[in-house]
């Protein structure tokens, strides 16, 4: 019984870590429209 609970807890933890990783490991928070606008001015 405890083994099943431990396995379910581990799977939930892995799921939370994957979601956390995908949410916060993207591009740095910079406004990409300002980069495009600066390129158009040149």
N, C-alpha and C positions, 0 to 999 in steps of 0.2 A: 504493500500500500504506500509506504513512504517512498519507495523507488519511483512509483508512477507520479507521485506528487512532486518529487525532486526533478523528474524529467520534464514535467509540464512547466514547472517554474523556470527551468533552464531554457526551454523553448520560448517562453514568454520574454525572458530577459534578452535572448538573442533577437527576437522580433523588435523589441524596444530599441536595442542598439542599432539595428539596421535602419529603423525609421529615423532615429536621432542623427545617424550618419548622413542619410540622404537629405535631411532637412537643412543641416548646417554645414555641409562640406561643398557648397556650390561656389559660385563666383563671389569675390569680395563685394561688400555693399558699396558699389560705386554706381553713379547714375550713368548708364550706357548712352543715353540720349545726348548728354553733354559731350561725350567723346565723339559722337557722330556729328554733332553740330560744329565742333571745332574743326573737324576734317572738311566740312563744307565751306568754311570761311576761307580756307587757304587757297 
